[in-house]
Amino acid sequence: MVDLSKRRFFSRNQVDDTIVRLPWIAHPLSFSDECTRCGRCLDACETKIITLGDGGFPTIDFHIDECTFCYQCAQSCPEPIFAPRSTQPWLAKAELEESCLAKRNVECRSCAESCEVSAITFNLVIGKVAQPNVDIDACNGCGACVSICPTSAIRVSNINNNER
């Protein structure tokens, strides 16, 4: 008799949409089928934030630096897996976690100071330090706020269109 619990090994891998892949990937669901893992995007990335993830597929590590949206990863790729530069690069957005110093009543504004698009603002609160807020409509998901955060309280992940 066949063990049906192992059937998942023969099916296509589910896409973890919290993992931020490369910007401008045209079809995220077929990325693992189309990417040949040649590594050219790793070499082309000017900030070196493209690293090898699960299965040797390229992924983004914002703890290293930010994405400058230079499009070099797309231009270096021999496969037709990237969308045109004129389209939105991704649905990645910054999220603040509870380990944020300001949420623990310690003054820190490193994230807002590093945000070129001013997506992170601070709201005054009586009896506390100003509290951070991420405007997801303004956030471009560049990740500049991640590596600068002293407590690693910021993560960038893909958002669901239904959350907007």
N, CA and C atoms as a LAMMPS dump frame, in Angstrom:
ITEM: TIMESTEP
0
ITEM: NUMBER OF ATOMS
492
ITEM: BOX BOUNDS ff ff ff
-5.0000000000000000e+02 5.0000000000000000e+02
-5.0000000000000000e+02 5.0000000000000000e+02
-5.0000000000000000e+02 5.0000000000000000e+02
ITEM: ATOMS id mol type element x y z
1 1 1 N 0.839 -1.186 0
2 1 2 C 0 0 0
3 1 3 C 0.887 1.253 0
4 2 1 N 0.48 2.274 -0.701
5 2 2 C 1.236 3.517 -0.84
6 2 3 C 0.972 4.415 0.361
7 3 1 N 2.053 4.989 0.9
8 3 2 C 1.919 5.935 2.012
9 3 3 C 1.6 7.306 1.422
10 4 1 N 0.355 7.728 1.533
11 4 2 C -0.091 8.986 0.93
12 4 3 C 0.541 10.213 1.572
13 5 1 N 1.056 10.09 2.791
14 5 2 C 1.669 11.242 3.456
15 5 3 C 2.952 11.673 2.761
16 6 1 N 3.529 10.784 1.958
17 6 2 C 4.768 11.122 1.257
18 6 3 C 4.519 11.645 -0.152
19 7 1 N 3.278 11.751 -0.515
20 7 2 C 2.927 12.219 -1.855
21 7 3 C 3.451 13.631 -2.115
22 8 1 N 3.575 14.443 -1.063
23 8 2 C 4.023 15.824 -1.226
24 8 3 C 5.428 15.919 -1.822
25 9 1 N 6.228 14.851 -1.696
26 9 2 C 7.576 14.868 -2.26
27 9 3 C 7.565 14.887 -3.784
28 10 1 N 6.45 14.467 -4.381
29 10 2 C 6.349 14.409 -5.83
30 10 3 C 5.618 15.6 -6.424
31 11 1 N 5.156 16.481 -5.584
32 11 2 C 4.432 17.65 -6.083
33 11 3 C 5.36 18.852 -6.139
34 12 1 N 4.939 19.864 -6.859
35 12 2 C 5.699 21.099 -6.978
36 12 3 C 5.806 21.755 -5.604
37 13 1 N 6.947 22.307 -5.319
38 13 2 C 7.14 22.982 -4.036
39 13 3 C 6.201 24.164 -3.901
40 14 1 N 5.672 24.337 -2.724
41 14 2 C 4.855 25.499 -2.443
42 14 3 C 5.77 26.716 -2.351
43 15 1 N 5.283 27.845 -2.773
44 15 2 C 6.065 29.073 -2.718
45 15 3 C 5.844 29.729 -1.371
46 16 1 N 6.938 29.968 -0.646
47 16 2 C 6.85 30.692 0.616
48 16 3 C 6.895 32.168 0.259
49 17 1 N 5.731 32.801 0.258
50 17 2 C 5.692 34.188 -0.202
51 17 3 C 6.159 35.185 0.847
52 18 1 N 6.642 34.702 1.999
53 18 2 C 7.266 35.618 2.949
54 18 3 C 8.735 35.834 2.587
55 19 1 N 9.313 34.904 1.835
56 19 2 C 10.7 35.042 1.403
57 19 3 C 10.756 36.072 0.282
58 20 1 N 11.624 37.04 0.444
59 20 2 C 11.779 38.059 -0.591
60 20 3 C 12.808 37.544 -1.593
61 21 1 N 12.318 37.238 -2.771
62 21 2 C 13.2 36.802 -3.852
63 21 3 C 13.791 38.059 -4.493
64 22 1 N 14.252 37.952 -5.683
65 22 2 C 14.836 39.095 -6.368
66 22 3 C 13.749 40.058 -6.824
67 23 1 N 14.103 41.337 -6.968
68 23 2 C 13.101 42.275 -7.491
69 23 3 C 12.8 41.964 -8.956
70 24 1 N 11.618 42.329 -9.361
71 24 2 C 11.154 42.197 -10.743
72 24 3 C 10.997 40.756 -11.244
73 25 1 N 10.877 39.789 -10.362
74 25 2 C 10.611 38.423 -10.824
75 25 3 C 9.221 38.424 -11.453
76 26 1 N 9.142 38.042 -12.706
77 26 2 C 7.875 38.13 -13.439
78 26 3 C 6.828 37.135 -12.939
79 27 1 N 7.245 35.92 -12.647
80 27 2 C 6.303 34.874 -12.236
81 27 3 C 6.843 34.153 -11.002
82 28 1 N 6.575 34.673 -9.807
83 28 2 C 7.114 34.066 -8.581
84 28 3 C 6.767 32.586 -8.411
85 29 1 N 5.605 32.166 -8.876
86 29 2 C 5.205 30.768 -8.707
87 29 3 C 6.061 29.806 -9.522
88 30 1 N 6.612 30.27 -10.621
89 30 2 C 7.445 29.393 -11.447
90 30 3 C 8.93 29.74 -11.346
91 31 1 N 9.293 30.581 -10.398
92 31 2 C 10.686 31.007 -10.246
93 31 3 C 11.629 29.816 -10.096
94 32 1 N 11.283 28.862 -9.234
95 32 2 C 12.185 27.73 -9.002
96 32 3 C 12.296 26.82 -10.228
97 33 1 N 11.327 26.872 -11.12
98 33 2 C 11.408 26.097 -12.359
99 33 3 C 12.256 26.809 -13.409
100 34 1 N 12.249 28.125 -13.395
101 34 2 C 12.911 28.904 -14.44
102 34 3 C 14.339 29.323 -14.101
103 35 1 N 14.63 29.521 -12.82
104 35 2 C 15.976 29.94 -12.412
105 35 3 C 16.932 28.754 -12.521
106 36 1 N 18.06 28.962 -13.186
107 36 2 C 19.046 27.896 -13.363
108 36 3 C 20.108 27.896 -12.265
109 37 1 N 20.033 28.843 -11.346
110 37 2 C 20.985 28.96 -10.231
111 37 3 C 22.417 29.177 -10.73
112 38 1 N 22.543 29.963 -11.776
113 38 2 C 23.859 30.214 -12.369
114 38 3 C 24.728 31.13 -11.502
115 39 1 N 24.103 31.961 -10.674
116 39 2 C 24.851 32.832 -9.778
117 39 3 C 25.238 34.181 -10.349
118 40 1 N 24.845 34.466 -11.56
119 40 2 C 25.215 35.752 -12.163
120 40 3 C 24.599 36.928 -11.413
121 41 1 N 23.398 36.739 -10.887
122 41 2 C 22.746 37.822 -10.143
123 41 3 C 23.507 38.135 -8.851
124 42 1 N 24.092 37.112 -8.219
125 42 2 C 24.872 37.328 -7.003
126 42 3 C 26.068 38.222 -7.294
127 43 1 N 26.741 37.939 -8.394
128 43 2 C 27.917 38.725 -8.782
129 43 3 C 27.54 40.135 -9.219
130 44 1 N 26.377 40.287 -9.832
131 44 2 C 25.966 41.584 -10.379
132 44 3 C 25.437 42.549 -9.325
133 45 1 N 24.945 42.05 -8.212
134 45 2 C 24.319 42.902 -7.194
135 45 3 C 25.33 43.876 -6.593
136 46 1 N 25.062 45.171 -6.737
137 46 2 C 26.021 46.181 -6.275
138 46 3 C 26.13 46.26 -4.76
139 47 1 N 25.106 45.85 -4.03
140 47 2 C 25.172 45.878 -2.565
141 47 3 C 25.38 44.488 -1.97
142 48 1 N 25.491 43.478 -2.817
143 48 2 C 25.784 42.09 -2.414
144 48 3 C 24.757 41.51 -1.448
145 49 1 N 23.492 41.906 -1.601
146 49 2 C 22.435 41.38 -0.728
147 49 3 C 21.797 40.112 -1.281
148 50 1 N 22.148 39.732 -2.488
149 50 2 C 21.63 38.489 -3.052
150 50 3 C 22.512 37.35 -2.561
151 51 1 N 21.887 36.409 -1.874
152 51 2 C 22.6 35.263 -1.323
153 51 3 C 21.905 33.984 -1.785
154 52 1 N 22.548 32.866 -1.542
155 52 2 C 21.933 31.59 -1.881
156 52 3 C 20.994 31.17 -0.763
157 53 1 N 19.771 30.868 -1.127
158 53 2 C 18.775 30.413 -0.167
159 53 3 C 18.528 28.925 -0.317
160 54 1 N 17.35 28.481 0.079
161 54 2 C 16.977 27.071 -0.008
162 54 3 C 17.138 26.548 -1.424
163 55 1 N 17.768 25.396 -1.541
164 55 2 C 17.939 24.767 -2.844
165 55 3 C 18.934 25.465 -3.744
166 56 1 N 19.675 26.43 -3.215
167 56 2 C 20.644 27.161 -4.019
168 56 3 C 20.042 28.271 -4.852
169 57 1 N 18.764 28.586 -4.595
170 57 2 C 18.109 29.66 -5.332
171 57 3 C 18.441 31.006 -4.696
172 58 1 N 18.605 32.047 -5.509
173 58 2 C 18.931 33.364 -4.96
174 58 3 C 17.782 33.941 -4.142
175 59 1 N 18.156 34.59 -3.057
176 59 2 C 17.206 35.267 -2.187
177 59 3 C 17.865 36.552 -1.69
178 60 1 N 17.11 37.387 -1.038
179 60 2 C 17.618 38.674 -0.571
180 60 3 C 17.887 38.612 0.931
181 61 1 N 19.041 39.13 1.349
182 61 2 C 19.37 39.225 2.775
183 61 3 C 19.576 40.696 3.12
184 62 1 N 18.543 41.306 3.692
185 62 2 C 18.603 42.723 4.036
186 62 3 C 19.476 43.002 5.254
187 63 1 N 19.936 41.969 5.956
188 63 2 C 20.851 42.198 7.073
189 63 3 C 22.227 42.632 6.564
190 64 1 N 22.479 42.412 5.285
191 64 2 C 23.747 42.816 4.678
192 64 3 C 23.7 44.283 4.272
193 65 1 N 22.657 44.67 3.579
194 65 2 C 22.524 46.038 3.075
195 65 3 C 21.127 46.191 2.477
196 66 1 N 20.931 47.232 1.7
197 66 2 C 19.634 47.515 1.089
198 66 3 C 19.656 47.243 -0.409
199 67 1 N 18.477 47.142 -0.985
200 67 2 C 18.352 47.037 -2.439
201 67 3 C 18.279 48.453 -2.999
202 68 1 N 19.124 48.736 -3.968
203 68 2 C 19.126 50.061 -4.588
204 68 3 C 18.294 50.081 -5.869
205 69 1 N 17.68 48.965 -6.189
206 69 2 C 16.855 48.839 -7.394
207 69 3 C 17.644 49.21 -8.646
208 70 1 N 18.887 48.73 -8.692
209 70 2 C 19.766 49.042 -9.821
210 70 3 C 19.44 48.234 -11.075
211 71 1 N 18.716 47.129 -10.912
212 71 2 C 18.279 46.258 -12.006
213 71 3 C 19.42 45.423 -12.592
214 72 1 N 20.585 45.446 -11.946
215 72 2 C 21.722 44.673 -12.452
216 72 3 C 21.471 43.17 -12.383
217 73 1 N 20.722 42.723 -11.366
218 73 2 C 20.419 41.29 -11.257
219 73 3 C 19.637 40.828 -12.478
220 74 1 N 18.681 41.62 -12.879
221 74 2 C 17.85 41.269 -14.036
222 74 3 C 18.653 41.307 -15.333
223 75 1 N 19.491 42.318 -15.468
224 75 2 C 20.273 42.45 -16.699
225 75 3 C 21.324 41.351 -16.839
226 76 1 N 21.789 40.817 -15.722
227 76 2 C 22.818 39.778 -15.78
228 76 3 C 22.248 38.384 -16.009
229 77 1 N 20.955 38.225 -15.836
230 77 2 C 20.321 36.907 -15.918
231 77 3 C 20.118 36.465 -17.369
232 78 1 N 20.588 35.255 -17.72
233 78 2 C 20.4 34.772 -19.088
234 78 3 C 18.989 34.235 -19.356
235 79 1 N 18.208 34.053 -18.304
236 79 2 C 16.856 33.507 -18.456
237 79 3 C 15.825 34.641 -18.485
238 80 1 N 14.721 34.455 -19.178
239 80 2 C 13.685 35.505 -19.264
240 80 3 C 12.721 35.462 -18.072
241 81 1 N 13.26 35.628 -16.86
242 81 2 C 12.404 35.509 -15.668
243 81 3 C 12.074 36.849 -15.021
244 82 1 N 12.612 37.925 -15.558
245 82 2 C 12.398 39.24 -14.96
246 82 3 C 11.394 40.069 -15.752
247 83 1 N 10.627 40.857 -15.031
248 83 2 C 9.687 41.805 -15.636
249 83 3 C 10.46 43.073 -16.021
250 84 1 N 9.891 43.92 -16.843
251 84 2 C 10.556 45.173 -17.212
252 84 3 C 10.801 46.063 -15.986
253 85 1 N 11.84 46.859 -16.059
254 85 2 C 12.198 47.752 -14.958
255 85 3 C 11.095 48.766 -14.655
256 86 1 N 10.269 49.059 -15.622
257 86 2 C 9.203 50.049 -15.442
258 86 3 C 8.07 49.543 -14.544
259 87 1 N 8.064 48.248 -14.229
260 87 2 C 7.019 47.692 -13.367
261 87 3 C 7.454 47.748 -11.902
262 88 1 N 6.519 47.494 -11.007
263 88 2 C 6.824 47.487 -9.57
264 88 3 C 7.78 46.327 -9.277
265 89 1 N 8.88 46.58 -8.549
266 89 2 C 9.868 45.52 -8.333
267 89 3 C 9.356 44.347 -7.497
268 90 1 N 8.548 44.617 -6.489
269 90 2 C 8.018 43.553 -5.634
270 90 3 C 6.976 44.102 -4.693
271 91 1 N 6.357 43.203 -3.933
272 91 2 C 5.365 43.605 -2.933
273 91 3 C 5.959 43.535 -1.533
274 92 1 N 7.257 43.649 -1.425
275 92 2 C 7.935 43.577 -0.134
276 92 3 C 7.75 44.883 0.634
277 93 1 N 7.504 44.745 1.92
278 93 2 C 7.304 45.902 2.799
279 93 3 C 7.97 45.629 4.146
280 94 1 N 8.357 46.694 4.827
281 94 2 C 8.971 46.577 6.15
282 94 3 C 7.9 46.392 7.216
283 95 1 N 8.24 45.589 8.212
284 95 2 C 7.361 45.373 9.358
285 95 3 C 8.187 45.5 10.63
286 96 1 N 7.615 46.145 11.635
287 96 2 C 8.29 46.31 12.921
288 96 3 C 7.854 45.211 13.879
289 97 1 N 8.813 44.649 14.591
290 97 2 C 8.51 43.612 15.569
291 97 3 C 8.589 44.193 16.979
292 98 1 N 8.156 43.431 17.939
293 98 2 C 8.067 43.902 19.324
294 98 3 C 9.42 44.173 19.971
295 99 1 N 10.506 43.662 19.405
296 99 2 C 11.828 43.913 19.982
297 99 3 C 12.367 45.299 19.638
298 100 1 N 11.595 46.103 18.924
299 100 2 C 11.96 47.481 18.584
300 100 3 C 12.226 48.271 19.869
301 101 1 N 13.328 48.994 19.902
302 101 2 C 13.677 49.766 21.1
303 101 3 C 12.607 50.779 21.464
304 102 1 N 12.064 51.471 20.483
305 102 2 C 11.031 52.472 20.76
306 102 3 C 9.793 51.821 21.38
307 103 1 N 9.475 50.616 20.955
308 103 2 C 8.336 49.912 21.546
309 103 3 C 8.626 49.487 22.981
310 104 1 N 9.907 49.476 23.338
311 104 2 C 10.324 49.166 24.713
312 104 3 C 10.633 50.444 25.496
313 105 1 N 10.212 51.563 24.937
314 105 2 C 10.357 52.878 25.557
315 105 3 C 11.815 53.354 25.637
316 106 1 N 12.603 52.998 24.636
317 106 2 C 13.986 53.457 24.519
318 106 3 C 14.073 54.263 23.226
319 107 1 N 14.579 55.469 23.315
320 107 2 C 14.647 56.363 22.148
321 107 3 C 15.588 55.798 21.082
322 108 1 N 15.077 55.609 19.905
323 108 2 C 15.855 55.163 18.753
324 108 3 C 15.067 55.517 17.506
325 109 1 N 15.735 56.109 16.543
326 109 2 C 15.084 56.442 15.267
327 109 3 C 15.968 56.072 14.083
328 110 1 N 16.805 55.093 14.273
329 110 2 C 17.725 54.675 13.21
330 110 3 C 17.003 54.305 11.931
331 111 1 N 15.891 53.604 12.069
332 111 2 C 15.158 53.144 10.881
333 111 3 C 14.623 54.32 10.065
334 112 1 N 14.039 55.279 10.734
335 112 2 C 13.464 56.431 10.029
336 112 3 C 14.557 57.26 9.354
337 113 1 N 15.697 57.374 10.017
338 113 2 C 16.799 58.143 9.452
339 113 3 C 17.383 57.482 8.208
340 114 1 N 17.26 56.166 8.109
341 114 2 C 17.808 55.454 6.949
342 114 3 C 16.816 55.324 5.8
343 115 1 N 15.562 55.693 6.034
344 115 2 C 14.503 55.502 5.039
345 115 3 C 14.426 56.695 4.084
346 116 1 N 14.886 56.492 2.853
347 116 2 C 14.907 57.573 1.862
348 116 3 C 13.523 58.023 1.429
349 117 1 N 12.541 57.126 1.494
350 117 2 C 11.189 57.478 1.045
351 117 3 C 10.301 57.933 2.201
352 118 1 N 10.88 58.077 3.386
353 118 2 C 10.162 58.543 4.588
354 118 3 C 8.917 57.713 4.895
355 119 1 N 9.04 56.402 4.718
356 119 2 C 7.911 55.511 5.002
357 119 3 C 7.782 55.222 6.495
358 120 1 N 8.858 55.447 7.243
359 120 2 C 8.815 55.216 8.69
360 120 3 C 8.762 56.565 9.385
361 121 1 N 7.708 56.763 10.124
362 121 2 C 7.525 58.004 10.881
363 121 3 C 7.335 57.647 12.35
364 122 1 N 7.415 58.655 13.19
365 122 2 C 7.234 58.448 14.626
366 122 3 C 6.091 59.311 15.124
367 123 1 N 5.2 58.683 15.862
368 123 2 C 4.048 59.369 16.437
369 123 3 C 4.299 59.632 17.914
370 124 1 N 4.012 60.857 18.338
371 124 2 C 4.183 61.201 19.743
372 124 3 C 3.124 60.505 20.583
373 125 1 N 3.561 59.997 21.741
374 125 2 C 2.672 59.313 22.672
375 125 3 C 2.964 59.858 24.064
376 126 1 N 1.941 60.262 24.779
377 126 2 C 2.119 60.814 26.126
378 126 3 C 2.691 59.742 27.051
379 127 1 N 3.755 60.099 27.752
380 127 2 C 4.362 59.207 28.728
381 127 3 C 5.283 58.15 28.148
382 128 1 N 5.534 58.196 26.855
383 128 2 C 6.413 57.229 26.2
384 128 3 C 7.273 57.96 25.18
385 129 1 N 8.278 57.257 24.678
386 129 2 C 9.023 57.817 23.557
387 129 3 C 8.143 57.697 22.314
388 130 1 N 8.446 58.485 21.314
389 130 2 C 7.668 58.443 20.069
390 130 3 C 7.689 57.026 19.495
391 131 1 N 6.538 56.601 18.978
392 131 2 C 6.381 55.233 18.488
393 131 3 C 6.455 55.178 16.957
394 132 1 N 7.175 54.177 16.428
395 132 2 C 7.348 54.067 14.98
396 132 3 C 6.101 53.547 14.277
397 133 1 N 5.957 53.983 13.048
398 133 2 C 4.849 53.546 12.212
399 133 3 C 5.362 53.407 10.78
400 134 1 N 5.04 52.289 10.133
401 134 2 C 5.44 52.078 8.74
402 134 3 C 4.239 52.327 7.845
403 135 1 N 4.388 53.266 6.93
404 135 2 C 3.358 53.535 5.931
405 135 3 C 3.602 52.565 4.778
406 136 1 N 2.814 51.487 4.717
407 136 2 C 3.089 50.47 3.7
408 136 3 C 2.862 50.967 2.279
409 137 1 N 2.071 52.006 2.124
410 137 2 C 1.89 52.57 0.786
411 137 3 C 3.137 53.316 0.325
412 138 1 N 3.872 53.899 1.263
413 138 2 C 5.089 54.635 0.924
414 138 3 C 6.322 53.729 0.885
415 139 1 N 6.296 52.638 1.639
416 139 2 C 7.452 51.735 1.732
417 139 3 C 7.684 51.04 0.394
418 140 1 N 8.94 51.093 -0.07
419 140 2 C 9.278 50.426 -1.328
420 140 3 C 9.967 49.083 -1.096
421 141 1 N 10.144 48.709 0.172
422 141 2 C 10.737 47.421 0.496
423 141 3 C 12.223 47.331 0.245
424 142 1 N 12.921 48.461 0.233
425 142 2 C 14.352 48.46 -0.074
426 142 3 C 15.194 47.79 1.009
427 143 1 N 14.693 47.792 2.254
428 143 2 C 15.407 47.136 3.338
429 143 3 C 16.488 47.956 4.002
430 144 1 N 16.589 49.239 3.694
431 144 2 C 17.619 50.082 4.312
432 144 3 C 17.476 50.118 5.827
433 145 1 N 16.28 49.964 6.312
434 145 2 C 16.004 50.018 7.744
435 145 3 C 16.421 48.747 8.477
436 146 1 N 16.591 47.649 7.778
437 146 2 C 16.857 46.359 8.423
438 146 3 C 18.258 46.286 9.008
439 147 1 N 19.276 46.523 8.197
440 147 2 C 20.652 46.351 8.67
441 147 3 C 21.055 47.401 9.695
442 148 1 N 20.391 48.539 9.703
443 148 2 C 20.723 49.621 10.631
444 148 3 C 20.096 49.419 12.011
445 149 1 N 19.069 48.583 12.109
446 149 2 C 18.338 48.399 13.366
447 149 3 C 19.208 47.672 14.395
448 150 1 N 19.444 48.286 15.563
449 150 2 C 20.325 47.672 16.56
450 150 3 C 19.761 46.409 17.208
451 151 1 N 18.456 46.185 17.126
452 151 2 C 17.868 44.988 17.736
453 151 3 C 17.293 44.016 16.707
454 152 1 N 17.568 44.239 15.439
455 152 2 C 17.024 43.394 14.36
456 152 3 C 15.513 43.244 14.472
457 153 1 N 14.847 44.357 14.771
458 153 2 C 13.399 44.352 14.989
459 153 3 C 12.599 44.645 13.728
460 154 1 N 13.27 44.728 12.595
461 154 2 C 12.566 45.02 11.346
462 154 3 C 12.821 43.884 10.378
463 155 1 N 11.759 43.447 9.75
464 155 2 C 11.911 42.452 8.694
465 155 3 C 11.15 42.948 7.475
466 156 1 N 11.625 42.557 6.343
467 156 2 C 10.955 42.896 5.094
468 156 3 C 10.419 41.592 4.527
469 157 1 N 9.146 41.583 4.244
470 157 2 C 8.537 40.393 3.656
471 157 3 C 7.46 40.815 2.673
472 158 1 N 7.084 39.886 1.848
473 158 2 C 6.044 40.166 0.859
474 158 3 C 4.703 40.29 1.554
475 159 1 N 3.92 41.24 1.091
476 159 2 C 2.579 41.381 1.643
477 159 3 C 1.581 40.798 0.667
478 160 1 N 0.47 40.411 1.187
479 160 2 C -0.628 39.903 0.375
480 160 3 C -1.4 41.105 -0.133
481 161 1 N -1.811 41.095 -1.362
482 161 2 C -2.594 42.21 -1.907
483 161 3 C -3.854 42.469 -1.103
484 162 1 N -4.385 41.452 -0.438
485 162 2 C -5.595 41.615 0.359
486 162 3 C -5.347 42.4 1.64
487 163 1 N -4.08 42.521 2.059
488 163 2 C -3.751 43.247 3.281
489 163 3 C -3.731 44.745 3.065
490 164 1 N -3.728 45.208 1.84
491 164 2 C -3.583 46.623 1.54
492 164 3 C -4.825 47.384 1.757
